[in-house]
Amino acid sequence: HSFPTRRSSDLNVFIKTTSAKRTEVIETAKELVTASLNDKGNIAYDIFESDTRNDVLMICETWEDAESLLAHEQSSHFTTLVSKIKEMGKMKIEKFNF
């Protein structure tokens, strides 16, 4: 796997939810993943489920540059779907720049 030669932005987004909301959070997050994979500058975008914690999910994203990430964060699918996810759980973001 080759990595971009210019500076990229990687994010790990942790989502903590309840058993009752878990399925809906996963469905909404998958919708976000599908839409975000088409955003300009996206290198990778996926959702992962924890094997040890039923209440925790993680979205991993990689962007070509900060400008691409900013455009993604301002897109209608991002603002709409992230708002829905926040209504169903808590989000914590870890950002890395390479």
Salt bridges, closest charged atoms under 4 A:
ASP39 OD2 - HIS72 ND1 2.69
ASP39 OD2 - HIS77 NE2 2.99
GLU49 OE1 - ARG22 NH2 2.69
ASP55 OD2 - LYS16 NZ 3.48
ASP55 OD1 - ARG53 NE 3.12
GLU61 OE1 - HIS72 NE2 3.89
GLU64 OE1 - ARG6 NH2 2.72
ASP65 OD2 - ARG6 NH2 3.45
GLU94 OE2 - LYS92 NZ 3.99
